[in-house]
Amino acid sequence: MPKKSMIMFFLCTLGLMEIALPQVQKERERKVRADKQQFQEQDFWIYDNLEVAFDVAAEQQKPLLVVFRCIP
């Protein structure tokens, strides 16, 4: 492939990526927010309250799994 064609191919690819990337990010954010909502609605998950989680684990004499996630 000639050098000019390679450069044009590379630039076109970058352009397409810039168009597609915001859509991918929006879709990921939508999925993350839906996941967060689902966890908050379920009774057996304790979301965003570590003190209550420790109390429930001690009361039920069960181990506690803490997951730290970056959710907007």
Backbone bond lengths (Angstrom), bond angles and torsions (degrees), N, CA, C in turn:
res aa  C-N    CA-C-N  psi(-1)  N-CA   C-N-CA  omega(-1)  CA-C   N-CA-C  phi
1 M - - - 1.454 - - 1.538 107.51 -
2 P 1.327 117.67 130.61 1.466 120.24 179.11 1.533 110.67 -62.69
3 K 1.319 114.32 156.98 1.463 120.54 -175.10 1.536 111.55 -60.85
4 K 1.348 118.07 -42.04 1.463 121.07 -179.80 1.536 110.77 -63.65
5 S 1.307 116.80 -38.57 1.463 120.61 179.25 1.520 110.76 -66.55
6 M 1.305 116.78 -39.57 1.465 120.27 178.39 1.527 110.35 -63.84
7 I 1.325 116.45 -42.09 1.458 120.51 -179.80 1.528 109.92 -64.16
8 M 1.338 116.70 -44.39 1.469 120.52 179.04 1.541 110.80 -63.04
9 F 1.329 116.88 -41.84 1.455 121.43 177.94 1.532 110.37 -60.37
10 F 1.317 116.01 -45.09 1.463 121.93 179.78 1.524 110.68 -62.25
11 L 1.331 117.43 -45.54 1.458 121.16 -179.46 1.529 111.69 -65.72
12 C 1.318 116.89 -40.08 1.464 120.45 177.56 1.532 110.85 -64.53
13 T 1.310 116.29 -40.73 1.461 120.96 178.03 1.519 110.63 -62.22
14 L 1.324 116.76 -44.03 1.462 120.15 177.96 1.530 110.94 -62.86
15 G 1.310 116.28 -41.25 1.458 120.33 178.39 1.511 112.22 -61.21
16 L 1.317 116.54 -43.84 1.462 120.22 178.32 1.526 111.93 -64.95
17 M 1.321 116.21 -36.78 1.460 120.12 178.50 1.523 110.85 -65.54
18 E 1.321 116.65 -38.02 1.464 119.65 179.54 1.523 111.03 -67.73
19 I 1.312 117.18 -29.87 1.465 120.75 177.68 1.519 110.19 -75.29
20 A 1.325 117.33 -41.60 1.466 121.74 -173.92 1.529 112.96 -80.27
21 L 1.321 118.30 -31.89 1.463 121.39 -173.65 1.527 113.54 -58.60
22 P 1.334 120.30 -46.03 1.475 118.38 179.10 1.531 112.67 -60.57
23 Q 1.328 117.76 -34.02 1.463 120.30 178.39 1.519 110.93 -66.60
24 V 1.324 116.66 -40.14 1.467 121.35 178.65 1.525 109.78 -64.78
25 Q 1.337 116.75 -41.71 1.460 120.38 179.78 1.527 111.13 -65.38
26 K 1.330 117.53 -40.22 1.464 120.57 178.12 1.522 110.75 -63.81
27 E 1.323 116.74 -41.28 1.467 121.02 179.75 1.531 110.42 -64.80
28 R 1.338 116.91 -41.22 1.463 120.61 178.88 1.523 110.12 -63.93
29 E 1.331 116.49 -44.00 1.459 119.97 179.59 1.530 110.78 -62.50
30 R 1.324 117.37 -40.43 1.471 121.02 178.10 1.522 110.48 -61.71
31 K 1.334 116.69 -43.80 1.466 120.49 -179.71 1.529 111.57 -66.30
32 V 1.324 116.89 -40.51 1.465 120.91 -179.67 1.518 110.28 -64.77
33 R 1.324 116.57 -43.38 1.470 119.73 179.42 1.533 111.25 -65.62
34 A 1.314 117.42 -38.04 1.465 120.71 177.25 1.526 110.20 -65.69
35 D 1.325 116.98 -39.79 1.462 122.01 177.81 1.526 110.23 -62.59
36 K 1.317 116.40 -44.24 1.462 121.04 178.83 1.524 110.55 -61.47
37 Q 1.317 117.10 -44.31 1.460 121.71 179.63 1.530 110.55 -61.69
38 Q 1.314 116.33 -41.56 1.467 120.67 -179.85 1.533 110.69 -62.98
39 F 1.323 117.70 -43.32 1.461 120.34 179.35 1.523 111.66 -65.42
40 Q 1.313 117.22 -37.95 1.455 120.15 -178.86 1.524 111.68 -68.79
41 E 1.309 117.60 -27.53 1.461 121.46 -178.66 1.523 113.15 -80.47
42 Q 1.318 118.25 -19.15 1.460 121.27 -176.86 1.530 110.32 -87.34
43 D 1.326 115.48 136.33 1.459 120.58 -176.38 1.531 113.95 -72.62
44 F 1.312 117.87 -28.24 1.457 118.57 -174.37 1.525 113.45 -85.13
45 W 1.331 118.62 -2.44 1.460 121.84 173.97 1.514 108.54 -104.14
46 I 1.301 116.31 138.25 1.468 121.22 173.85 1.525 105.15 -107.81
47 Y 1.305 114.99 113.12 1.456 120.41 -172.50 1.526 110.32 -109.00
48 D 1.308 116.05 122.82 1.468 122.59 172.21 1.527 113.34 66.01
49 N 1.332 116.85 34.05 1.455 120.18 176.56 1.532 108.28 -150.44
50 L 1.306 115.96 84.21 1.467 121.69 -174.04 1.527 112.21 -66.42
51 E 1.331 117.49 -37.02 1.474 120.13 179.99 1.527 111.41 -62.03
52 V 1.328 116.74 -45.13 1.471 120.47 178.38 1.528 109.72 -63.94
53 A 1.329 117.04 -39.45 1.463 121.02 179.55 1.527 110.71 -60.97
54 F 1.332 117.53 -43.38 1.464 120.53 177.95 1.535 110.84 -64.67
55 D 1.313 117.01 -40.87 1.467 120.43 179.63 1.528 111.02 -63.57
56 V 1.318 117.50 -45.61 1.467 121.24 -179.46 1.526 110.42 -64.87
57 A 1.330 117.58 -41.91 1.467 120.96 179.27 1.523 110.64 -63.02
58 A 1.323 117.42 -41.64 1.462 120.69 179.17 1.528 110.58 -67.64
59 E 1.329 116.49 -41.38 1.463 121.17 -179.75 1.531 111.58 -63.27
60 Q 1.323 116.40 -41.14 1.463 120.82 -178.55 1.528 112.50 -89.31
61 Q 1.308 116.63 -2.60 1.473 123.30 -177.68 1.534 110.85 51.96
62 K 1.314 114.44 49.87 1.463 121.63 178.77 1.528 108.98 -125.37
63 P 1.320 115.96 154.61 1.469 118.42 177.45 1.529 110.82 -69.93
64 L 1.299 114.98 162.50 1.462 121.47 -177.98 1.521 108.69 -118.82
65 L 1.308 115.55 130.53 1.463 121.47 174.66 1.518 107.23 -108.98
66 V 1.328 116.21 119.68 1.456 121.53 179.71 1.525 107.93 -108.56
67 V 1.314 115.73 127.53 1.459 121.40 179.07 1.518 108.11 -117.72
68 F 1.317 115.72 122.37 1.458 121.06 176.03 1.515 108.22 -98.81
69 R 1.321 116.03 121.15 1.459 120.87 -179.43 1.508 108.90 -128.22
70 C 1.292 115.28 150.56 1.449 121.21 175.78 1.531 107.71 -93.87
71 I 1.318 115.34 99.74 1.465 120.81 -179.28 1.520 107.31 -119.44
72 P 1.299 115.88 128.19 1.474 118.25 -178.24 1.509 112.34 -66.37
